Amino acid sequence: MPAIARTEFAKSETPLPSDEGHGPRAGFWALTLGSVGVVYGDIGTSPLYALKESLHAAAGGGHAPTREMVFGVVSLILWALILIVTLKYVLLVMRADNDGEGGTPSLVALAQRALGHSGGFVIVLGMVGVSLFFGDAIITPAMSVLSAVEGLKLVTPATDPYVLPISLAILIGLFALQSHGTARVATFFGPLTAFWFIVMALGGLGHLVDDPSILGALNPAHGVSFILSHGTAGLLALGAVFLAVTGAEALYADMGHFGRTPIRAAWFGLVLPALALNYLGQGAMLLAHPERAENPFFLLYPSWALLPMVLLATVATVIASQAVITGTFSITQQAMQLGLLPRMRVLRTSETEKGQIYIPRVNWWLLVAVVFVVVLFKSSSGLAAAYGIAVTGDMVITACLLFVVAWKVWRWSPAVADAVIAPFLLIELVFLSANALKILHGGWVPLTIGAALVTAMWTWRRGSALIAEEIHRRRVPLSEFTRMAETGSIQRVPGTAMFLTGTPGDTPGALMHNVRHNRVLHANNYILHVVTEDLPRVADAERVAVRKLSDAFSCVTVRFGFTELPDLPRALAAASLDKGDLSYFLTRRVLVASPETGMPVWQDRLYISMARAATDASRYFRIPVDRAVEIGARIDI
């Protein structure tokens, strides 16, 4: 974790500045509408498949659902929305803001800051949470787009062979457009998704008259009775029920973009009522027409509206997928800043929106993975088995981290924190157990992805620590080097040099090699250490700190938040340290696997391959190529 951390943080519900995530010009209702498109896109497409897959799991393939099944599953879905989304995320988790930011990395930073050096397990939980998020990000676009395009089969069965190619074409086109950014099209996300919710609500409302007794599903006893009386089938259905709350993590993750109050207003004012009406309408229709269980969502609408609804659903799923993809870019950037992943090239796609970034390598890896799961499972029903386990796992991690934050940051007593959070954790563990029954039928996909990513992140973090230890062991203390340099006969040359180091207090390797081989020393030398704070952003006034060591040497510390793109020349220019004539000296490490270090050889090789694939420091820190000097050094790992 970062070496330096700010000690002041919010203990409870600290309001965001004007509750505005995009700047002072963004009004409350504009932010509320924007959150509908970005935050609720994923959960808003769940009615396409959640009830269908839950009843399919309860009744078994080819059988019509019974009245008891419909009541039980609809009740479980409604109460999952109330307990997990409304109570846990909207009202509780969103209180845990880190300087206005949300998401797993923010929660990890809050917990780690509160626990200090004793919070190593928090980092492990964070790694698992981030890894499961990536698993979810792979399955969500595939599941959403497939479920929408499958509606074409209701328009005409002749389109069945084309569902898979059309879905793949939409997904490939979506990923191909990422490099252009989403600033322009995002303007339409809110209104289009709001229209989608209204259409869903109307579709469900129109069928409540089919059997108004479905309103009895609001009684949670129906859901509990269904689980207790249906054994394994009830657990399988419970795992599918969790599909209704996929996307709940986005409420917290996107809090920094829109603000807490607009997100809550959108949920209570539009999203929750629309979802509830749609699920109740699907249930009422199935009570009257159980034979429509094959695709109850699209059959809510008359035949003349099927094709427009398929097109609208496809647009809605593309928007939901876009939100997940951009969220993956954001999580990746934060993981890099927190030292969990190697540096990768990050590009801005908007001059005005700080959250609009694009990471080419992540984009294309994600596309390959999404295409793989679409081809592997071929249908939304096949993907349903793989979908829930990543989301439930991520939610369990969030609950565990939230307990630490409530106890250490909000200063709740352990008993109070346990009494509030344990019920949510228990419910999610039950959902996780239900989804675990589907591991052999597709759940292995997100688990395999998650295990691979956790291994990679742990290897990167451990390997980086070992290298820092080895560098520290080899190097001369900076105070000793400056004393020798000041009193020695090393030739001085005019100019200013900036030497980057990851271990402050030690002489940078580039500085030692420059003196040893070139036998010169610049008139002014800065020893630069970059610190990533466990805060989303660092104020400009606190970004750069300079400590003079002697006439020729000074130590410079530059701080960035974990959501910021580090730009060293700009930060140093703002502090009047870089006037365009500064030379940056960096050490390029040549890594060699060694059985004598602290990791197994296979892990050494994994770390080396990740290091070779990482973006070099000069590009990552935005250092101009013509002002960067790299000096090589061999390190055994």
ROPAKE-991481 format. One line per field, with one value per residue (C-alpha): x negated, y, z. Coordinates in Angstrom, 3 decimals. Layout:
<atoms>
px <- c(X;...);
py <- c(Y;...);
pz <- c(Z;...);
</atoms>
This chain:
<atoms>
px <- c(0.000;-1.105;-3.934;-2.301;1.331;3.460;4.884;8.101;11.078;14.850;16.251;19.743;21.854;19.752;21.634;20.023;19.506;23.001;23.478;21.970;19.709;19.025;18.308;20.061;22.027;23.796;27.253;28.935;31.476;28.855;26.762;29.807;30.685;27.047;26.882;29.893;27.900;24.525;25.192;28.383;27.763;26.717;29.407;31.926;31.408;31.803;35.579;34.647;33.455;33.680;37.249;36.975;33.798;35.042;38.232;36.295;34.042;37.029;39.202;36.520;36.134;39.337;41.774;44.236;43.812;46.418;48.312;46.236;43.023;44.111;45.087;41.907;39.471;41.108;41.079;37.384;36.512;38.421;36.881;33.397;33.889;35.111;32.535;29.368;29.717;31.842;30.803;27.235;25.949;28.214;28.576;25.486;22.518;22.800;22.028;18.465;17.127;13.396;13.263;16.400;15.204;16.624;15.842;13.762;10.394;11.821;13.180;9.816;8.024;10.339;9.929;6.173;5.694;7.615;5.764;2.270;-0.382;1.917;4.321;2.584;5.710;7.568;5.242;6.007;9.741;9.260;7.403;10.201;12.862;11.132;10.582;14.240;15.213;13.209;14.991;18.314;17.140;16.478;19.819;22.097;21.742;22.080;25.143;26.905;26.448;27.303;30.503;31.634;30.863;32.559;35.823;35.572;36.598;40.016;40.389;39.612;38.009;36.059;33.630;32.426;29.198;28.285;28.558;24.969;23.363;25.440;24.462;20.778;20.950;22.539;19.935;16.971;18.291;18.784;15.193;13.828;15.417;13.895;10.829;13.086;14.427;18.015;18.291;20.617;22.821;23.025;25.267;27.953;27.418;29.594;32.659;32.580;32.242;34.929;37.236;36.314;37.362;40.638;41.417;40.585;42.873;45.739;45.277;45.523;48.362;50.464;50.373;51.122;54.800;54.021;53.876;53.753;53.080;49.398;49.207;49.151;45.550;44.611;45.001;41.522;43.144;43.739;40.031;39.012;41.641;40.496;36.863;37.753;40.115;38.135;34.781;32.024;34.340;35.029;31.305;30.719;33.547;32.096;28.795;30.646;32.653;29.392;29.281;31.880;29.339;26.315;25.093;25.693;21.942;22.167;24.181;21.138;18.451;19.910;20.636;17.697;19.068;22.627;22.832;24.721;27.998;28.653;28.012;30.413;33.042;32.873;33.253;36.276;37.904;37.651;35.499;36.916;40.599;40.007;38.207;40.829;43.707;42.013;41.319;44.825;46.259;44.220;45.429;49.094;48.853;47.280;49.975;52.530;50.366;47.679;46.778;45.110;42.249;39.862;39.382;41.781;40.156;40.735;44.152;45.356;45.725;48.091;46.767;46.573;44.230;41.848;39.341;39.195;38.734;35.885;34.196;34.753;33.486;30.386;29.685;30.210;27.814;25.172;25.454;25.186;22.147;20.548;20.887;19.207;16.355;15.582;15.848;13.206;10.874;11.402;10.825;7.688;6.270;6.925;5.366;2.242;1.990;2.361;-0.453;1.714;1.081;-1.830;-1.744;0.317;0.876;3.853;5.341;7.799;10.760;12.223;10.693;13.374;14.418;11.697;13.405;13.258;10.193;9.231;6.706;6.007;4.536;7.450;9.975;8.647;8.098;11.673;12.961;11.133;12.553;16.112;16.020;14.676;17.556;20.180;18.850;18.447;21.949;23.844;26.974;28.012;29.364;25.964;24.266;26.682;24.836;21.586;23.026;24.041;20.989;18.688;21.254;22.102;18.412;17.772;20.679;19.397;16.003;17.735;19.594;16.340;14.556;17.579;17.391;13.800;14.807;17.823;15.706;12.498;13.537;17.082;16.140;19.061;18.584;17.831;21.184;23.149;21.148;21.752;25.472;25.914;23.661;23.901;27.497;26.448;23.365;25.494;27.961;25.140;23.398;26.659;26.759;23.077;23.765;26.664;24.488;21.723;24.015;23.448;19.647;19.472;22.071;20.288;19.439;15.872;15.318;15.347;13.621;10.810;10.459;10.510;7.913;5.597;5.915;5.388;2.247;1.008;1.744;0.170;-2.889;-3.222;-2.865;-5.235;-7.789;-7.787;-8.402;-11.322;-12.888;-12.544;-14.294;-17.088;-17.578;-17.678;-20.251;-22.554;-22.386;-24.334;-22.309;-21.467;-22.951;-26.269;-26.330;-25.575;-28.345;-30.855;-29.658;-29.929;-33.468;-34.790;-36.326;-33.414;-33.109;-30.057;-28.066;-25.381;-21.740;-19.155;-18.598;-15.641;-16.376;-13.331;-13.444;-11.025;-13.027;-13.462;-16.496;-18.576;-20.678;-18.844;-20.564;-20.501;-22.382;-25.043;-25.591;-25.677;-28.456;-30.296;-30.305;-29.998;-31.936;-29.806;-27.242;-24.660;-24.682;-21.211;-19.964;-16.491;-15.754;-12.132;-9.784;-6.218;-3.635;-0.150;2.087;4.999;7.187;8.919;7.370;4.677;5.127;2.740;1.369;0.376;-0.938;-4.631;-6.931;-10.633;-13.268;-16.727;-19.637;-22.530;-23.412;-23.371;-20.768;-17.077;-14.421;-11.103;-7.930;-5.057;-1.698;1.147;4.528;5.373;7.954;5.605;3.495;-0.083;-1.645;-5.061;-6.070;-2.754;-2.945;-6.551;-5.843;-3.006;-5.552;-8.047;-10.514;-10.242;-10.655;-11.116;-14.860;-14.741;-16.360;-14.736;-16.978;-15.327;-16.616;-15.626;-15.792;-16.899;-15.254;-16.652;-14.796;-16.660;-15.729;-17.399;-14.868;-11.627;-9.343;-9.247;-10.918;-7.564;-6.386;-9.657;-9.069;-5.463;-6.618;-9.314;-6.821;-4.441;-7.277;-8.328;-4.750;-4.341;-4.407;-7.783;-7.973;-8.669;-5.446;-3.396;-4.458;-4.042;-7.756;-8.729;-10.897;-13.561;-14.043;-14.229;-17.540;-17.361;-20.262;-20.115;-20.643;-20.457;-18.419;-17.970;-14.478);
py <- c(0.000;3.628;4.669;7.932;8.251;11.210;10.675;12.663;10.921;10.794;8.944;8.697;10.400;13.296;15.020;15.465;19.029;19.964;16.210;16.793;14.256;15.998;19.487;22.538;23.125;19.771;20.183;17.702;16.463;16.174;14.011;11.962;11.319;10.539;8.006;6.184;5.477;4.642;3.319;1.364;0.052;-3.410;-3.988;-2.476;-5.276;-8.050;-8.458;-9.805;-13.046;-13.107;-14.415;-16.687;-18.382;-18.623;-20.405;-22.586;-23.684;-24.277;-26.201;-27.960;-27.743;-28.123;-27.919;-25.095;-23.371;-23.970;-21.192;-21.731;-21.384;-18.098;-16.593;-17.848;-16.658;-13.243;-12.764;-13.694;-11.268;-8.382;-8.935;-9.310;-5.850;-4.492;-6.087;-6.180;-3.216;-0.805;-1.427;-2.580;-0.570;2.480;3.238;1.706;1.033;4.398;6.062;4.686;7.326;7.926;11.656;11.201;8.084;4.574;1.075;-1.799;0.031;2.966;0.638;-1.141;2.202;3.277;-0.007;-0.174;3.393;2.650;-0.599;0.539;-2.172;-4.751;-4.695;-7.105;-9.256;-6.197;-6.189;-9.867;-9.164;-6.259;-8.468;-11.045;-8.340;-6.709;-10.112;-11.072;-7.688;-8.556;-11.903;-10.091;-7.566;-10.394;-12.125;-9.049;-7.839;-11.384;-12.178;-8.861;-8.693;-12.374;-12.110;-9.078;-10.485;-13.779;-11.843;-12.011;-15.668;-14.541;-12.220;-15.092;-18.469;-18.196;-15.801;-18.480;-19.314;-15.618;-14.800;-15.762;-13.958;-10.804;-10.802;-11.226;-8.422;-6.042;-6.884;-6.559;-3.221;-2.023;-2.790;-1.375;1.992;2.285;4.201;7.057;7.531;7.736;11.428;12.171;9.089;9.133;12.196;9.877;7.076;8.663;9.526;6.200;4.126;6.197;5.466;1.779;1.765;3.497;0.956;-1.882;-0.435;-0.024;-3.561;-4.998;-2.697;-3.735;-7.389;-6.973;-7.381;-10.912;-12.045;-9.240;-11.822;-11.647;-8.598;-11.149;-11.889;-8.767;-11.026;-12.559;-15.703;-16.900;-16.805;-18.498;-21.219;-21.834;-22.376;-24.646;-26.823;-27.274;-28.622;-28.539;-27.018;-24.173;-23.527;-23.592;-21.114;-18.969;-18.816;-17.604;-15.095;-13.305;-12.336;-9.697;-7.734;-7.954;-4.436;-3.356;-2.805;-0.052;2.100;2.340;2.248;5.227;7.349;9.648;10.435;11.335;11.827;9.921;11.839;11.717;7.964;7.437;9.682;7.711;4.421;5.355;7.604;5.439;2.333;0.360;1.054;0.115;-3.117;-4.104;-3.453;-5.407;-8.469;-8.368;-8.060;-11.021;-13.021;-12.095;-13.049;-16.427;-17.175;-16.750;-18.173;-20.549;-21.608;-18.218;-19.070;-19.531;-15.759;-13.878;-10.474;-10.012;-11.723;-8.891;-6.871;-7.337;-9.013;-5.734;-4.327;-7.313;-6.039;-2.480;-4.017;-6.237;-3.191;-1.142;-4.021;-4.301;-0.586;-0.945;-3.898;-2.054;0.851;-1.584;-3.218;0.169;1.095;-2.161;-1.714;1.847;0.677;-1.947;0.760;2.760;-0.232;-1.193;2.299;2.330;-1.136;0.074;3.133;0.969;-1.318;-4.361;-4.441;-3.446;-0.116;-0.034;2.745;4.908;7.362;10.174;10.212;13.498;16.895;17.740;14.487;13.060;9.662;9.149;6.942;4.105;1.322;-0.408;-3.612;-4.149;-3.407;-6.071;-8.667;-8.087;-8.479;-11.791;-13.074;-11.932;-13.544;-16.733;-17.042;-16.210;-18.934;-21.350;-20.983;-19.898;-18.672;-16.507;-19.597;-21.238;-18.113;-17.775;-20.540;-18.583;-15.191;-15.112;-16.495;-13.585;-11.021;-12.832;-13.262;-9.563;-8.626;-10.877;-9.134;-5.750;-6.799;-7.930;-4.677;-2.653;-4.242;-2.985;0.508;0.641;-0.513;1.436;4.433;5.168;4.162;1.789;-0.790;-4.292;-5.490;-2.781;-3.260;-7.001;-6.587;-4.318;-6.050;-9.738;-10.159;-8.917;-11.132;-14.128;-13.517;-13.159;-16.293;-18.178;-16.793;-17.695;-21.251;-21.487;-20.257;-22.669;-25.490;-24.163;-24.298;-27.362;-25.859;-22.589;-21.071;-22.256;-19.530;-16.454;-18.478;-19.448;-15.864;-14.604;-17.136;-16.231;-12.502;-12.931;-14.954;-12.250;-9.415;-11.223;-12.035;-8.433;-7.040;-9.593;-9.321;-5.524;-5.701;-8.131;-5.892;-2.875;-4.855;-5.909;-2.348;-1.068;-3.711;-2.744;1.012;3.620;5.800;9.088;11.165;9.351;9.718;13.447;13.983;12.139;13.944;17.371;16.756;14.701;15.722;14.770;17.105;19.382;20.160;22.838;21.847;20.154;16.403;14.580;11.021;8.830;6.389;4.015;3.823;7.284;7.529;5.419;6.733;6.096;3.530;5.907;8.530;6.075;4.673;8.159;9.197;5.889;5.673;9.277;10.750;13.897;15.465;18.088;21.448;20.756;17.260;16.288;12.869;12.269;9.870;9.377;8.446;7.115;8.161;6.058;9.014;9.438;12.848;15.082;18.857;20.794;22.681;19.380;17.618;18.543;18.818;19.765;19.194;20.630;18.376;20.553;23.133;20.463;17.989;18.159;15.540;15.923;14.032;14.107;12.762;11.482;10.054;6.524;7.769;10.299;9.858;10.692;13.467;14.322;17.193;18.949;18.499;19.710;22.626;23.733;23.766;25.764;22.850;21.910;24.795;22.570;22.028;19.233;15.852;12.777;9.836;6.448;2.958;0.228;-3.047;-6.291;-9.006;-12.536;-15.405;-16.897;-19.885;-18.146;-15.315;-15.233;-16.576;-19.896;-19.797;-20.064;-16.971;-15.191;-15.891;-14.707;-11.459;-10.966;-11.493;-8.974;-6.482;-6.820;-6.239;-3.188;0.298;1.900;4.560;7.430;6.836;6.084;9.329;11.326;12.160;13.407;10.871;13.416;14.327;10.818;9.009;5.333;3.443;-0.341;-2.449;-6.222;-7.537;-11.171;-12.037);
pz <- c(0.000;-0.286;1.991;3.048;4.015;5.032;8.511;8.253;6.745;6.934;9.940;8.553;5.954;4.803;1.969;-1.375;-2.503;-3.647;-4.321;-7.711;-9.332;-12.637;-11.462;-10.116;-13.284;-13.137;-11.604;-9.276;-11.805;-14.538;-12.226;-11.252;-14.898;-15.726;-12.903;-14.360;-17.521;-16.024;-12.528;-13.176;-16.674;-15.466;-12.857;-15.276;-17.790;-15.188;-15.825;-19.260;-17.693;-13.859;-13.425;-16.463;-15.233;-11.641;-12.661;-15.092;-12.215;-9.932;-12.393;-14.405;-18.153;-20.163;-17.233;-16.603;-13.222;-10.537;-8.793;-5.647;-7.655;-9.229;-5.875;-4.212;-6.890;-7.367;-3.592;-3.394;-6.194;-4.624;-1.201;-2.687;-4.202;-0.856;1.449;-0.649;-2.986;-0.962;2.639;2.156;-0.797;-1.163;2.538;4.201;1.915;0.188;3.529;3.250;0.894;0.557;-0.148;-2.242;-4.120;-3.859;-5.111;-3.757;-3.995;-2.039;0.628;0.800;1.156;3.986;5.858;5.284;6.454;9.659;10.407;9.365;9.150;10.750;7.810;5.443;5.194;3.845;0.838;0.214;0.416;-1.978;-4.454;-4.353;-4.733;-7.701;-9.339;-8.976;-10.427;-13.536;-13.749;-13.560;-16.183;-18.617;-18.157;-17.928;-21.556;-22.872;-20.748;-21.340;-25.111;-25.661;-23.593;-25.603;-29.049;-28.154;-28.222;-32.021;-31.797;-30.574;-33.559;-35.925;-35.098;-38.360;-36.625;-34.198;-36.134;-36.281;-32.561;-31.792;-34.794;-34.169;-30.477;-31.331;-33.910;-31.362;-28.724;-31.089;-32.335;-28.757;-27.765;-31.029;-30.232;-26.746;-27.909;-29.064;-25.543;-24.332;-23.505;-26.422;-26.400;-22.594;-22.933;-24.286;-21.741;-19.064;-21.176;-23.070;-19.915;-18.169;-21.127;-20.802;-17.129;-17.949;-20.686;-18.289;-15.638;-18.131;-19.424;-15.924;-14.861;-17.849;-16.778;-13.079;-13.983;-15.251;-11.619;-9.003;-6.276;-7.304;-5.023;-2.215;-3.260;-1.295;1.753;2.338;3.765;0.178;-0.562;2.671;2.235;-1.339;-0.301;2.617;0.582;-2.639;-1.467;-4.078;-6.674;-4.271;-3.803;-7.568;-8.012;-5.237;-7.129;-10.218;-8.164;-7.449;-11.125;-10.207;-8.122;-10.398;-10.884;-7.286;-6.852;-9.478;-7.067;-4.832;-7.510;-9.412;-6.353;-7.099;-10.562;-9.617;-5.871;-3.222;-3.256;-7.052;-7.081;-4.187;-5.777;-9.033;-7.171;-5.073;-7.673;-10.782;-10.764;-7.821;-8.681;-12.343;-11.465;-8.900;-11.324;-14.095;-11.930;-10.472;-13.991;-15.222;-12.213;-12.765;-16.452;-15.589;-13.024;-15.811;-18.636;-17.231;-20.784;-21.342;-18.957;-21.904;-22.197;-19.899;-20.285;-24.004;-23.813;-21.580;-24.774;-27.736;-30.877;-32.801;-30.124;-30.008;-32.578;-31.124;-27.650;-28.874;-30.378;-27.210;-25.051;-27.223;-26.778;-23.017;-22.802;-24.830;-22.379;-19.444;-21.030;-21.686;-18.029;-16.981;-19.471;-18.383;-14.774;-15.537;-16.853;-13.662;-11.354;-13.303;-12.989;-9.252;-8.850;-10.688;-8.473;-5.358;-6.528;-7.268;-11.029;-13.281;-15.073;-18.247;-20.739;-19.749;-22.237;-21.619;-23.986;-22.787;-22.058;-19.498;-17.797;-15.535;-15.383;-19.146;-19.642;-21.964;-21.304;-24.644;-23.204;-20.811;-23.560;-25.917;-23.196;-22.079;-25.644;-26.101;-22.804;-23.638;-27.086;-25.487;-23.001;-25.664;-27.964;-25.038;-23.558;-26.710;-24.863;-21.925;-20.136;-20.420;-19.092;-16.166;-14.313;-14.555;-13.724;-10.098;-8.326;-9.175;-8.027;-4.778;-3.997;-4.584;-2.324;0.481;0.219;0.411;3.562;5.241;4.367;5.464;8.918;9.275;8.120;10.453;13.390;12.825;10.710;11.868;15.442;15.892;18.606;17.256;18.602;16.763;13.550;13.737;14.440;11.402;8.867;9.856;8.553;5.103;5.167;6.154;3.309;0.790;2.064;1.482;-2.075;-2.512;-1.372;-3.812;-6.652;-5.642;-6.823;-10.353;-10.310;-12.568;-14.932;-15.630;-12.271;-12.766;-15.360;-13.058;-10.318;-12.689;-13.896;-10.316;-9.137;-12.007;-11.288;-7.536;-8.274;-10.641;-8.195;-5.242;-7.366;-8.498;-4.999;-3.444;-6.246;-6.079;-2.324;-2.805;-5.448;-3.154;-0.405;-2.767;-4.020;-0.467;0.481;-2.398;-2.301;-0.416;1.971;0.287;3.135;2.794;-1.004;-0.923;1.621;-0.585;-3.719;-2.101;-0.813;-3.740;-7.036;-9.286;-12.265;-12.204;-15.332;-15.674;-15.658;-13.476;-13.184;-11.663;-10.433;-9.797;-6.880;-5.233;-2.025;-0.459;1.740;-0.656;-3.515;-6.821;-9.023;-11.986;-9.938;-8.773;-12.279;-13.796;-11.422;-11.720;-15.522;-16.714;-13.771;-13.779;-11.511;-12.439;-10.715;-9.307;-8.468;-7.327;-5.799;-6.768;-4.983;-6.250;-3.609;-4.295;-1.430;-0.246;-1.231;-4.599;-5.295;-3.833;-3.644;-5.882;-2.890;-1.240;-4.331;-4.324;-1.295;-1.523;1.150;0.544;1.512;0.362;-2.264;-4.991;-3.718;-2.817;-2.112;-3.913;-3.033;-5.523;-4.372;-6.531;-5.560;-6.655;-9.177;-10.795;-13.906;-12.796;-14.886;-13.424;-15.754;-15.175;-11.390;-11.247;-13.580;-11.291;-8.456;-10.612;-10.610;-14.289;-16.707;-19.739;-19.332;-16.743;-17.512;-15.984;-15.058;-14.574;-13.823;-16.275;-14.406;-16.039;-13.940;-13.638;-11.931;-8.988;-6.764;-3.830;-3.510;-1.541;-4.300;-6.206;-9.615;-11.442;-9.580;-10.387;-14.062;-13.829;-12.223;-14.863;-17.690;-16.095;-15.628;-19.269;-20.406;-18.159;-19.600;-18.937;-16.242;-18.639;-20.573;-17.457;-15.756;-18.999;-19.231;-22.734;-24.552;-25.435;-21.777;-20.318;-19.711;-18.763;-17.166;-16.875;-13.740;-13.221;-10.283;-9.255;-8.096);
</atoms>
